[in-house]
Amino acid sequence: MDTGQLQDLVIPVTNFHNEDKGLMVLAGDVFDVPIRKDIIHRVVRWQLAKRQQGTHSTKTISEVSGTGRKPWRQKGTGRARHGSLRGPQFRHGAVMHGPKPRSHAHKLNKKVRRLGLKIALSARAAEGKASYLLTLLSSVLLVFDDLELPTHKTKNVVSYVSQMEDTKKLLVVDGGPIDDNLKLATQNLHYVNVLPSIGLNVYSILLHDTLVMSRDAVNKIVERMHTPIKRNPSKRELGESSASLPKILPVTGEPIHHTIPLLATRIARHEDRLNDIVNVINGLPCGHITEDVNNLIIGQMAVESKVEQIKTEFSESMEFIAALCSANVTMGDVLTSFDHELEQISAQNFSLRRAIQESYARERTRDRTIETLTTKITELQRRMDEVSGKP
């Protein structure tokens, strides 16, 4: 039987009672890939290094117990010079360059790990018939319809394993959670191990000469091997993707994530400015002076109606802005039009206040003139009374 041809394999399906349960097709890209011992070696080294505890530790010269006193004077004794009895050359001294707790795990690409599992499954499916599988001889892959046992007795599993020829160590793989009866029946057998399909690995396959998988386990392993590998984006790709997104609004030049708070602040500020304008206009004392002031009052009423109209348009624009914000539309043009209208209102208000101030000035001048004329008339009346002899 040729291996490594990526051809689908058809194998019989049985159970613990050696009953015929039909046939099953194994995907060729998972169970018939070329055998590469170097990939197997890399994956096994990666697994063993990753599971190593790394709790080894030795004491340095600063950690070992002992005195810090200089053992003898520097010169004159004829002995070698020493500064501490905790050095590595002394008994109970320190260990130089000794091991410290660390992780022995090293990186192995996901594609290599997946390829190693495919090679291990292909080697088991080949049943040791290829001449170059010297270390994988007598390897067998069996597919069971299910792994359910009627009882949890260990003797039943022992009898099942004894019926399998040339089987010394058995690995049983189920698709989902392990059946309770199977778990209890195999926990006292050192040569039978049970794994779920998610825990199937290269090292466990190589430790056992016979691999028994359920239909569900085969389907889940094939689905796992066909699932695309999720690759983490590189820093360069992250930079390019973030650079392609707009970071500022095209009109205002402000960050997008500041748009909503900025709009709320600016709208509140515009509303305050409108209220100030209305309060100033309402507080102007212009009802009892001249015709010019009356004209100004008429202008004030026009301005107030304009302000009410703008406030109505402003409330409608607020709803429009909320809809635009939900759709992530830039609000620069809307705010610019608001600013323009507010500037026009401010200019009208300034001209109105200036006209009222000028009217007040004319009234004050007129009052002063009348007061001066009244004083002069009084003075002339007093002099005329003096001339006429009236007391």
FIPA-220570 format. One record per residue: x, z, y of N, C-alpha, C, O in turn; residue in one letter. Coordinates in steps of 0.02 Angstrom, whole numbers, plus 50000, padded with zeros to 5 digits. Layout:
<recs>
XZYXZYXZYXZYA/...
</recs>
This chain:
<recs>
500435000049940500005000050000500445000050061500855004550070M/500354995050104500744994650165500454999250217499844999850223D/500895002450255500675007050307500905004350374501345000050379T/500595006950426500785005050493500504998350514500764995450561G/499984995750481499684989350498499094990050546498794985050566Q/498914996250564498354997650610497704994750582497274992450619L/497634995050516497024992650483496594998550462496845003750441Q/495934997550469495475002850449495525004250375495594999650334D/495495010750357495545012850287494865015150263494495018450299L/494705013350201494085015450169494265020250112494595018250065V/494045026450117494215031450067493575034650042493075034850079I/493565037049981492965040349954492855047249985493335050450006P/492235049349987492045055850013491785060049955491375057649915V/492025066149950491825070649895491685077549923491575078249983T/491685082549880491585089449901491965094049854492355091649812N/491865100549860492225105249817492035104549744492415106849701F/491475101549728491255100649659491445093749632491215091849578H/491855090049668492075083349648491495078549639491515074149595N/490975079249679490405074749676490525068749723490845069449775E/490255063049703490335057049744489835057149801489225057549790D/490095056849863489675057049923489725050649964489565050650023K/489955045349932489995038949967490695037449992491185040149967G/490725033050042491365030850071491365032250146490845033150178L/491965032350173492045033250245492615028850270493125028050236M/492525025850329493025021450359493425025550409493155028550455V/494085025550400494545028950446494825023850495495045018450475L/494825025550558495065021050610495805019550599496215024050590A/495985013150600496675011150587497155013350641497745014550627G/496915013850705497365015850759497495023350759497885025750800D/497185026950713497305034150707497625035850639498075040050636V/497385032750585497605034450517498045029150485498205029650426F/498255024150523498695019050494499175016350547499225010350559D/499545021050579500035019050630500725019150598500825022450547V/501205015550625501885015650597502195022650598502115026350646P/502545024250543502845030850537503495031050575503935026850565I/503565036050620504175037050658504385044350653504055048750680R/504935045450616505165052350606505415055450670505375061550679K/505675051350717505925054250779505365057250820505465062450853D/504775054150820504205056950856503985063450824503835068350859I/503955063450757503775069650722504265075250739504065080950750I/504905073550741505415078550756505325081250826505385087350837H/505195077050874505105079350943504495083850950504515088850985R/503945081850917503335085850924503415092650890503185097750917V/503735092850831503835099250797504295103750838504155109750845V/504825101050866505265105050909504885107750969504985113450989R/504455103650998504055105851055503585111551036503505116351073W/503255110850978502805116150955503175122650941502955127950963Q/503735122250906504095128450889504395131650951504405137850956L/504625127650998504905130451059504355133651101504475138851133A/503765130651101503225133251143502955139751115502735144051154K/502955140651050502685146751021503195152351017503025158051000R/503825150951033504335156151032504195161451085504035159651142Q/504245167751067504055173051113504545173551172504325174351229Q/505175173051159505665173651213505725180551241505875181351301G/505615185751200505655192651224506345195751214506435201751224T/506835191751193507505194351182507815196651248507715193451300H/508175202151245508465204951306509075209151290509075212751240S/509585208551330510185212851326510315215951394510075213451445T/510685221351395510805225051456511455222751489511965221851456K/511405221851554512005220151593512375226551612512155232051594T/512915225951648513335231751666512965236451713513125242351716I/512475233751750512095238051795511515241451760511215246051788S/511335239251700510775242051664510975246751608510575251051588E/511585246251581511795250451526511895257551549512105258751606V/511755262351505511835269351522512565271451520512925269551474S/512785275251569513475277551570513685279551640513315278551688G/514265282551645514515284851709514775279151752514955273851726T/514795280251815515075275351861515765277351886516045274151931G/516025282651858516675285251881517245280851854517215278451798R/517765280051893518365276451870518695280551815518845286451826K/518815277551756519055281551699519745284851711519835290551692P/520215281351742520865284151759521115280651820520845275551843W/521655283451847521915280651910522195273651899522345271651843R/522255270151954522435263051950523135261951923523235257551881Q/523615265951945524315264851927524635271251900524405276751915K/525155270351861525555275951840525425278451770525805282551745G/524895276251738524735278651671525015274151617525065276151559T/525195268151633525415263451584524865259951547524995255451506G/524255261751561523675258651528523395253051572523575252351630R/522965249151542522655243751580522185246651633521885251851622A/522145243251688521735245651743520985244251728520805238751705R/520565249351741519845248751730519485252351786519735257251814H/518895249851801518485253151853517855256151826517515259851862G/517665254651763517045257351735517095257251660517415252951630S/516775262251629516745262451556516145258751528516025258751468L/515755255551573515155251851551515285244451542514825240551532R/515915242351546516085235351538515985232851468515905236951422G/515975226451457515855223651390516425225051341516315224451280P/517025226851365517575228051320517565235051289517965236551245Q/517095239351313517055246151287516465246851239515975243151243F/516535251651194515995253351148515405255951188515485259751236R/514795253851168514175255451204514165252551274513795254851318H/514575247551284514585244351349514065238751355513645237751312G/514125235151410513635229751424513785223551383514305222951351A/513305218951384513375212351352513395207151408512935206751449V/513925203351409514005198251461513675191751439513765189451383M/513315188851484512975182351473512515182651412512445177651376H/512205188351400511745189051344511055186151361510925184251418G/510625185851311509955183051323509525187751364509585193851361P/509085184551404508585188151443507895185151428507855179451406K/507365188951440506695186251426506565179751466506665179551526P/506355174651430506225168251462505775164151417505665165851358R/505505158851443505095154251405505535148551378505925145651415S/505465147051314505845141651283505475135051283505725130051257H/504875135051312504465128951311504785123551353505075124951406A/504725117451331504965111651369504405106451371503935106651331H/504465101851416503945096951427503965091351375504505088951357K/503375089351353503315083551309502695079751331502155082651338L/502765073251342502225069251368501615069451322501685070051261N/501025068951351500405069251312500365063351264500105064051209K/500615057551285500595051751241501015052851179500835050651124K/501585056151187502025057451130501695062451083501735061751022V/501375067551111501035072551069500475069351030500385070650970R/500085065151063499535061751029499805057050975499515056650920R/500345053450990500645048950940500905052850880500845050550824L/501185058750891501425062850836500865064950789500955064850728G/500285066750817499715068550775499465062550736499275063250677L/499455056650767499245050650731499725049050674499505047150619K/500375049950686500865048450633500785053350575500825051350517I/500665059750590500575064650537499955063150496499965063750434A/499415061250529498805059450492498915053050451498665052450395L/499275048350479499415042150442499845043450381499755040450329S/500325048150388500745049850331500345053150275500455051850216A/499855057450294499435060450243498975055250211498845055450151R/498725050550252498285045450225498655040550180498355037550136A/499315039750191499695035050149499825037650079499995033750035A/499735044250067499795047350001500495046549972500585046549911E/500985045850015501675045749992501875039549954502355039949916G/501535033849961501685027949922502215023449954502485019049922K/502355024650019502865020650052503555023250033503655029350029A/504005018850023504675020749998505075024650050505515028550031S/504935023750114505345027150164505055033950183505355037350225Y/504505036050155504235042650169504545047750122504195050750081L/505185048650127505545052950079505335060250086505275063750036L/505225062450147505055069450158504315070750154504105076550158T/503905065650148503185066550148502875064450082502285062550080L/503265064650028503005062649963502455067349940502445073249959L/501995064749899501435068549872500975071149926500605075949914S/500985068149983500525070150036499855066850025499825060850010S/499315070650033498645068250015498175069950072498225075250102V/497715065350087497175066550134496515065750097496375060450070L/496105070950097495455070850065494925071850118495015075850165L/494365068450112493795069150157493215071850117493015068950067V/492945077550140492365080650108491745079350151491785078750212F/491185079050118490555078150154490415084150198490205083350256D/490515090050173490455096250211490875101550177491105100650121D/490985107050213491415112450187491015118750174491295124250176L/490375118150162489965123950150490055126450078490075122450031E/490095132950070490155136150005489535140249991489255143250037L/489305140349928488705144349913488835151849916488365155649927P/489455153849907489615161049907490295162049938490675157349948T/490445168349954491085169849986491615172149936492125174749956H/491495171249871491965173449820492605169349822492575163149826K/493175172649820493815169249822493945165349758494285160149760T/493695167749702493835164349638493565157249637493845152949603K/493035155949674492765149149676493265144449710493375138849686N/493565146649766494055142349800494675141549757494975136149756V/494865146749720495445146249675495315141049622495765137149605V/494715140949595494555135949543494535128949572494745124249539S/494295128249634494285121649666494985119049677495135113249664Y/495435123449701496115121349715496485119749650496895115149649V/496355123549597496695122249534496515115449505496905112649466S/495935112849522495735106249497496095100549533496105094949509Q/496385102049592496745096949630497455096349602497805101449596M/497665090549585498315089449555498865089649609498765087149664E/499425092549592500025092749634499865095649704500105093249755D/499455100849704499285104049767499575111149767499385115349727T/500045112249814500345118849820500095122549882499975128649880K/500005118949937499745121949998499195117350025499285111250029K/498635120450042498035116650062497845118450133497805124350151L/497725113350174497485114350242496785111450247496685105450235L/496305115650264495605113650269495425113350343495525118150380V/495145107650365494975106550435494235105050440493985100450408V/493885109050480493165107950491493055105750562493475106850606D/492485102450574492355099650640492185104850692492435104450748G/491775109650674491565114750722491805121650701492345122250672G/491415126850717491605133550695491655134150619491275130850583P/492115138050596492245138750524491665142550491491425147650517I/491445140050434490915143350397491135150250374491705151150353D/490695155050379490865162050363491065162650290491555166150275D/490705159550244490885159950173491575156950160491965159750122N/491725151350193492385148250184492935152650213493475153250184L/492805155850269493305160150299493445166250255494025168050245K/492915169250228493015175150186493325173350119493715177150091L/493165167450093493415165450027494155163550030494485163749978A/494415161650088495115159350092495585164150127496185162850129T/495325169650155495765173850195496285177650153496775180150179Q/496165178250087496655181650043497105176850006497515179049966N/497045170350019497455165349986497995162950034497845159850085L/498625164450018499165162650064499305155150064499625152650110H/499065151550013499195144450008498605140150033498615134050026Y/498085143350061497515139750090497405142250161497315148150173V/497415137650207497305139250278496735134950304496645129250283N/496355137750350495775134450379495865133950454496055138750487V/495715127950481495765126750553495155122850576494875118850539L/494945123950640494465119350669494805112850691495425112650696P/494425107750703494725101250721495105101650787495595097950796S/494885105950832495235106450897495925109550889496355108550932I/496045113250834496695116450823497155112650777497705115050762G/496955106750754497385102850710498015100650746497975097950802L/498605101650715499235100050747499725097350696499605097750636N/500275094650720500765091250678501115096250631501185094950571V/501325101850658501695106750617501285109450559501545110150504Y/500645110850572500205113250518500105107950465500075109550405S/500055101650485499975096350435500595095750392500535094750331I/501185096350422501805095650383501925101550337502265100850286L/501655107450354501755113350312501335113150249501485116750201L/500825108950247500385108650189500425101750158500455096650193H/500435101550092500495095050058499825091650048499815085650032D/499275095150058498615092150051498195093950111498165099750132T/497885088850139497465089750198496745087950180496605082350159L/496295092750188495585091750174495205092050240495255097050277V/494835086750255494465086450318493735084750303493585080950257M/493295087650342492585086050335492435079650375492845077350415S/491855076750363491645070850400491635072250475491875068350516R/491355077950491491305079850562492005080450593492105078350650D/492475083350556493155084150582493485077450594493825076450644A/493395072650547493685065950556493405062650618493775059750658V/492745063050627492435059850685492685062950750492805059350799N/492755069550751492985072850813493715071350827493915070650885K/494125070750774494825069050785494885061950811495275060650857I/494505057350784494525050350808494285050050881494575046450922V/493755053750896493515053850965494035056851012494125054551069E/494385061950988494915065051029495495060351040495785060251095R/495675056350989496225051650997496035045651041496465042651072M/495395044051044495165038351084494995040251156494895035951198H/494975046651170494825048851238495425047351284495985049151267T/495305044151341495865042651387496205049051410495885054151422P/496865048651417497245054351439497145055251514497225050451553I/496985061251534496905062751605497595063851636497935068751622K/497775059251678498435059551709498375062651778497945060651818R/498795067551792498795070651858499115065951908499645063251895N/498795064951967499085060352016499735063152045499825069152052P/500195058552059500835060552088500755062352162500235061052192S/501275065352190501255067152261501195060952305500865061052357K/501525055652283501485049452322500775046652322500535044452374R/500445046752263499765044252259499295048652299498825046252330E/499405055252297498995059652336499075058252410498585058352448L/499695056852431499805055252502499475048852522499185048352576G/499515043652478499195037352495498435037952497498125035152541E/498145041752450497415042352449497175046252510496655044552538S/497545051452529497345055152588497455051152652497085051952701S/497965046752651498095042752710497555037452720497435035252776A/497235035252665496725030052671496075032752699495655028752722S/495975039352700495355042152727495425043152802495965044852826L/494875042152840494915043352912494955050752926494535054652904P/495475052852963495575059852977495295061953045495185067853058K/495165056953091494915058653157494335054153173494265048753145I/493915056353218493375052253241493635046553284494105047753323L/493375040453279493655034853316493565035453391493945032553429P/493045039253415492925039553487493245045753517493615045253566V/493085051553488493335057853517494045059453497494385063153532T/494275056753441494955058253418495025065153389495575067753387G/494485068153365494495074853338494415074553262494135069753236E/494665079653226494615079653153493895079553130493455082353162P/493785076253073493105075553047492825082353026492235083753038I/493255086652995492985092952972492825097753029492535103053018H/493015095853092492825099753151492205096853185491995099553237H/491905091553159491385087953195490775092353206490545092953263T/490515095353154489885099053160489965105153206489555105953251I/490485109553197490555115053246490665112553317490415115553364P/491035107053324491155104353391490505101953423490385103253482L/490095098553385489455096253412489015102053432488705101953485L/488985107153391488575112953408488815116253472488415118253514A/489475116853480489755119953540489595115853602489385118453654T/489715109353596489605105053655488865104653672488695104453731R/488425104453624487705104353638487485110753672487095110553720I/487735116453648487565122753680487815122853752487475125353797A/488425120253764488705120053832488285115553877488155117253934R/488065109753851487635105353891486965108653908486715107853963H/486685112253860486045115653873486125120953926485695121853969E/486685124753923486815129753975486885126554044486635129154093D/487225120754046487305117454111486625115054138486505115554198R/486195112554095485525110654117485135116554143484795116054194L/485175122254108484815128254131485075130654198484695132754241N/485745130354208486025132254272485775127854329485615130254383D/485745121354315485495116754367484775118354385484605118454444I/484365119554335483655121254347483605127754387483205128154433V/484005132754368483975139254404484185138554476483885141554521N/484705134554488484935133554557484395130054599484265131954656V/484095124954569483585121254606482975125654619482685125354673I/482775129554569482195133954578482335139454629481865141854662N/482955141454637483125146954682483245144854754483385149154796G/483195138554770483305136354839482715138254884482145136454868L/482835141854942482285143954988482105138255036482365138055092P/481695133855016481535128155059480785127155061480525122755026C/480435130955101479715129955107479445130855176478855129555189G/479865133055223479595134955287479985131855345479885133755403H/480435127255332480845124755387480575118055410479995117655429I/480975113055411480785106855446480555101555398480525102655337T/480405095855426480175090255386480725087855339480585085455284E/481355088455362481905086455319481925090655255482045088155200D/481795097055264481785101355206481205099655159481275099855098V/480635097955190480065095855149480245089755107480055089255049N/480595085155138480825079255101481295081355044481285078554989N/481705086355060482155088855008481765092154951481955091654892L/481205095454969480795098554917480505093154871480485093954810I/480285087754902480035082154862480585079554816480465078154757I/481195078954845481765076854803481905081854747482085079954692G/481815088254763481915093454712481425092654655481605093054596Q/480785091454672480285090554621480445084454578480335084554517M/480695079154610480885073254571481465074854524481475072754466A/481935078754550482505080654507482275085054450482515084254393V/481795089754464481545094054411481195089854357481285091054297E/480785084954379480465080654329480975076754289480905075754229S/481515074554323482055071054288482395075654238482565073654182K/482485081954259482795086754213482355087954152482605088254096V/481695088754163481245089654107481265083654060481255084353999E/481295077654090481335071654049481975071554008481975069853949Q/482525073454041483165073554006483165078853951483435077653897I/482855084553964482815089753913482415087353852482585088653795K/481865083653867481475080853812481885075953771481895076053710T/482235071353809482665066653774483225070253737483445068153684E/483455075753766483995079553735483765082653669484135082453620F/483145085453668482895088253605482805082853552482955083953493S/482555076953573482505071453525483195069253501483285067753442E/483665069153547484355067353527484655072453480485055070753437S/484455078953489484705084153443484495082653371484905083153325M/483865080653361483635078853294484015072753269484195072353210E/484115068053313484495062053294485205063853275485485060953228F/485505068553311486195070653296486215074153228486685073153189I/485705078353213485695081653147485665076553091486005077253040A/485255071253101485225065953050485885062353044486105060852988A/486205061053100486865057753098487385062153064487815059653028L/487355068653078487845073253047487755073352971488245073452934C/487135073252947487025073252875487285066852843487475066852785S/487305061452881487565055152855488295054052873488555048552861A/488625059152900489345058652918489485052952967489975049352960N/489045052153016489135046953067489455050153128489255055653148V/489915046853157490265049553216489785050153274489345045953284T/489885055453314489425056853369489755055653437489505058053487M/490305052053439490655051153502490235047453553490225049453612G/489895042053533489495038053581488915042153608488775041753668D/488585046053565488005049953588488225055153638487905056053690V/488775058753623489025063853669489265060753735489185063753788L/489555054753731489785051453792489195049753837489245050553898T/488625047453808488035045953848487745052353878487515052353935S/487765057953839487535064353866487965066353925487715068453977F/488615065853918489065067753972488935063454034488955066054090D/488805057054025488685052554082488045054554119488035054854181H/487515055954081486885058054113486965064754148486705065754203E/487325069354117487435075854150487855075154213487735078754262L/488325070554212488715069454274488265066754329488345068654387E/487805062154311487345059554362486905065154389486795065554450Q/486655069554345486235075154369486645079754413486395082154465I/487265081054394487695085354435487815082254503487825085754554S/487905075554505488015072254570487385072754613487435074154673A/486785071654584486165072254622486085079354647485885080554705Q/486225084254603486165091254625486645092854682486465096454728N/487255090154679487745091354732487515088454799487565091754851F/487245082254796487005079154858486405082954885486335083654946S/485965085354841485385089154862485595095654896485345097454949L/486055099254865486295105554894486635104354961486565108255007R/487005098954965487345097355028486845095755083486925097955140R/486305091955066485795090455116485435096755138485285097555198A/485305101355091484975107655109485415111755154485185114755202I/486065112055139486525115755182486555112855253486565116455302Q/486555106155257486555102955324485905104655361485925105955421E/485335104655326484705106455358484725113555383484495115055438S/484995118155341485065125155362485495125555425485345129355471Y/486035121655428486475121855487486105119455549486175122455603A/485705114055543485325111655600484815116855623484715117855683R/484485120155575484005125455594484345131155630484075133755679E/484925133155606485285138655639485485136655710485435140555757R/485715130455717485895128055785485285128055830485335130055888T/484715125755805484095125655844483885132655863483665133955919R/483935137355816483755144355831484195147255885483965150655930D/484855145855880485315148355931485145145356000485185148856051R/484975138856002484795135656065484165138856095484135140156155T/483665140056053483055143156077483195150156102482925152356154I/483615153756066483785160556087484145160456154484015164656197E/484605155756163484975155156227484495153556284484535156556338T/484025148856274483545147056325483095152956342482925154156400L/482895156656291482465162556303482835167656346482545170656391T/483475168656332483875173356371483925171056444483855175056491T/484045164656454484095162056522483435162656560483425164456619K/482875161156526482215161856558482085168956578481825170256632I/482265173656535482175180756551482595182756611482365186356656T/483215180256612483655181856670483375178956734483385182256786E/483115172756733482815169656794482185173456816482065174456875L/481795175656767481195179456784481385186056817481055188156864Q/481915189156793482135195556823482365194356895482195198256939R/482745189056907482995187656976482415185957023482405188057081R/481925182056997481345180457039480965186757057480725187357113M/480915191357011480585197757027480965201557080480665204557125D/481635201557075482045205057125481945201857194481895205557243E/481935195157198481865191757262481175193157294481115194057354V/480675193157253479995194357277479865201557294479335203057322S/480305205957279480245213057294479835216857245479685222757257G/479675214057193479315217757141479785222557106480355220957089K/479515228857095479945233657061480085231556990480445235056954P/
</recs>
